[in-house]
Amino acid sequence: MGHHDDRSKARRGLVALGGTPARQTGAVWLVGAGPGDPELLTLKALKALQAAEVVVHDGLVSDEILDLASANARRISVAKRKSRHSYSQDEINRMLVAFAQDGLNVVRLKGGDPFMFGRGGEELEAVRAAGIACHVVPGVTAALAAGAAAGAPLTHRGAAQAVTFVTGHAAKGGEPDLDWDALARPNQTVVVYMGLSMAAPIAARLMAAGRAGTTPALIVENASRADERRLKTTLAGLAEAASALKGPALLIVGEAMALAQAGDGQAAIENLLKEARA
């Protein structure tokens, strides 16, 4: 009889000491929320979000997207805030692991794409090292949305045979350490993420390496959102143009940006610049 009981328990699932069923380990989903417009979410991202029991999200993820999660899901913001504790990357990694070990389905919701300057690779490594399943759902990265809205192709057969994504943030602050000679070659598009505050040194470095100051450039603030603003300029004018915006914004430099359509905020921004010069 005892053997029969053990076998029936085994069929029903694992039994922990004390007679209570053992909780199964959960999983972590690294999900790209896209650039802000909820309609640019992928169907897979939406399904993952709806199935989440815990949503750990960045500050740039819009409320409209967060509201697509289950009403019962616990939401945790790990945005950097001046008024409260900011979570370090190690703390975020530990949080994801701990929730999954508690048997919960965790979505780490990140702006844009998890693997495009989003530290998704670090989170993937940490979760896998803990022996937990980690799934990745790609998202529309901001550069694609910025180019689409402006009608400015990031690659173009006649003007841009390559596109390079770089970050304007250095690991320890200050100027980013980039291959300026490679970025200064003509007929390519250079997209700088998080580069608004470093626009002046970035433009100076590109021109010093040989990129023409007349090269068309585009700055896009809040790509795909209702308050998106686009400003057409040139590489030589990039620093001054960037001074009129607050971000988050992308800097895009390249011959194909000549095709860009300025946004509604162009005239207002140019007026601000004229006032600043006066």
Solvent accessible surface area in square Angstrom, and as a share of the most:
residue,aa,sasa,rsa
1,M,184,0.82
2,G,47,0.45
3,H,143,0.64
4,H,95,0.42
5,D,58,0.30
6,D,87,0.45
7,R,134,0.49
8,S,24,0.16
9,K,83,0.35
10,A,74,0.57
11,R,172,0.63
12,R,181,0.66
13,G,33,0.32
14,L,137,0.68
15,V,73,0.42
16,A,39,0.30
17,L,182,0.91
18,G,81,0.78
19,G,55,0.53
20,T,86,0.50
21,P,114,0.72
22,A,42,0.33
23,R,180,0.66
24,Q,147,0.65
25,T,83,0.48
26,G,14,0.14
27,A,19,0.14
28,V,0,0.00
29,W,62,0.22
30,L,0,0.00
31,V,0,0.00
32,G,1,0.01
33,A,1,0.00
34,G,4,0.04
35,P,14,0.09
36,G,5,0.05
37,D,42,0.22
38,P,45,0.28
39,E,156,0.70
40,L,64,0.32
41,L,25,0.12
42,T,49,0.29
43,L,138,0.69
44,K,119,0.51
45,A,0,0.00
46,L,49,0.24
47,K,140,0.59
48,A,9,0.07
49,L,0,0.00
50,Q,96,0.43
51,A,63,0.49
52,A,4,0.03
53,E,81,0.36
54,V,3,0.02
55,V,0,0.00
56,V,0,0.00
57,H,18,0.08
58,D,37,0.19
59,G,40,0.38
60,L,101,0.50
61,V,10,0.06
62,S,16,0.10
63,D,101,0.52
64,E,106,0.48
65,I,1,0.01
66,L,9,0.04
67,D,92,0.48
68,L,67,0.33
69,A,9,0.07
70,S,40,0.26
71,A,106,0.82
72,N,147,0.75
73,A,13,0.10
74,R,143,0.52
75,R,104,0.38
76,I,22,0.11
77,S,35,0.22
78,V,9,0.05
79,A,8,0.06
80,K,155,0.66
81,R,117,0.43
82,K,217,0.92
83,S,109,0.70
84,R,98,0.36
85,H,109,0.49
86,S,45,0.29
87,Y,67,0.25
88,S,54,0.35
89,Q,27,0.12
90,D,91,0.47
91,E,52,0.23
92,I,10,0.05
93,N,18,0.09
94,R,150,0.55
95,M,30,0.13
96,L,0,0.00
97,V,23,0.13
98,A,52,0.40
99,F,28,0.12
100,A,0,0.00
101,Q,107,0.48
102,D,73,0.38
103,G,24,0.23
104,L,51,0.25
105,N,34,0.17
106,V,0,0.00
107,V,0,0.00
108,R,8,0.03
109,L,0,0.00
110,K,3,0.01
111,G,30,0.29
112,G,9,0.09
113,D,23,0.12
114,P,0,0.00
115,F,106,0.44
116,M,54,0.24
117,F,80,0.33
118,G,21,0.20
119,R,126,0.46
120,G,1,0.01
121,G,35,0.34
122,E,84,0.38
123,E,0,0.00
124,L,24,0.12
125,E,120,0.54
126,A,27,0.21
127,V,0,0.00
128,R,153,0.56
129,A,92,0.71
130,A,42,0.33
131,G,69,0.66
132,I,8,0.04
133,A,54,0.42
134,C,18,0.11
135,H,71,0.32
136,V,50,0.29
137,V,1,0.01
138,P,86,0.54
139,G,15,0.14
140,V,41,0.23
141,T,10,0.06
142,A,25,0.19
143,A,0,0.00
144,L,91,0.45
145,A,8,0.07
146,A,0,0.00
147,G,6,0.06
148,A,81,0.62
149,A,49,0.38
150,A,1,0.01
151,G,44,0.42
152,A,1,0.01
153,P,45,0.28
154,L,21,0.10
155,T,76,0.44
156,H,77,0.35
157,R,232,0.85
158,G,63,0.61
159,A,20,0.16
160,A,1,0.00
161,Q,118,0.53
162,A,48,0.37
163,V,52,0.30
164,T,47,0.27
165,F,55,0.23
166,V,13,0.08
167,T,33,0.19
168,G,0,0.00
169,H,105,0.47
170,A,26,0.20
171,A,112,0.87
172,K,199,0.84
173,G,52,0.50
174,G,51,0.50
175,E,67,0.30
176,P,5,0.03
177,D,143,0.74
178,L,41,0.20
179,D,94,0.49
180,W,28,0.10
181,D,99,0.51
182,A,25,0.20
183,L,10,0.05
184,A,7,0.05
185,R,149,0.54
186,P,96,0.60
187,N,66,0.34
188,Q,18,0.08
189,T,0,0.00
190,V,1,0.00
191,V,0,0.00
192,V,2,0.01
193,Y,20,0.08
194,M,86,0.39
195,G,0,0.00
196,L,28,0.14
197,S,97,0.62
198,M,35,0.15
199,A,2,0.02
200,A,54,0.42
201,P,40,0.25
202,I,1,0.01
203,A,4,0.03
204,A,54,0.42
205,R,115,0.42
206,L,1,0.00
207,M,70,0.31
208,A,91,0.70
209,A,36,0.28
210,G,60,0.57
211,R,7,0.03
212,A,57,0.44
213,G,23,0.22
214,T,113,0.66
215,T,8,0.05
216,P,32,0.20
217,A,1,0.01
218,L,0,0.00
219,I,0,0.00
220,V,1,0.00
221,E,9,0.04
222,N,23,0.12
223,A,9,0.07
224,S,26,0.17
225,R,66,0.24
226,A,118,0.92
227,D,87,0.45
228,E,32,0.14
229,R,68,0.25
230,R,37,0.14
231,L,3,0.02
232,K,71,0.30
233,T,30,0.18
234,T,53,0.31
235,L,0,0.00
236,A,66,0.52
237,G,22,0.21
238,L,0,0.00
239,A,37,0.28
240,E,74,0.33
241,A,5,0.04
242,A,6,0.04
243,S,86,0.56
244,A,19,0.15
245,L,11,0.05
246,K,191,0.81
247,G,21,0.20
248,P,71,0.44
249,A,11,0.09
250,L,8,0.04
251,L,0,0.00
252,I,0,0.00
253,V,1,0.00
254,G,0,0.00
255,E,49,0.22
256,A,1,0.01
257,M,0,0.00
258,A,62,0.48
259,L,89,0.44
260,A,2,0.02
261,Q,118,0.52
262,A,42,0.33
263,G,10,0.10
264,D,151,0.78
265,G,10,0.09
266,Q,29,0.13
267,A,66,0.51
268,A,54,0.42
269,I,0,0.00
270,E,72,0.32
271,N,77,0.40
272,L,90,0.45
273,L,16,0.08
274,K,124,0.53
275,E,122,0.55
276,A,85,0.66
277,R,146,0.53
278,A,121,0.94
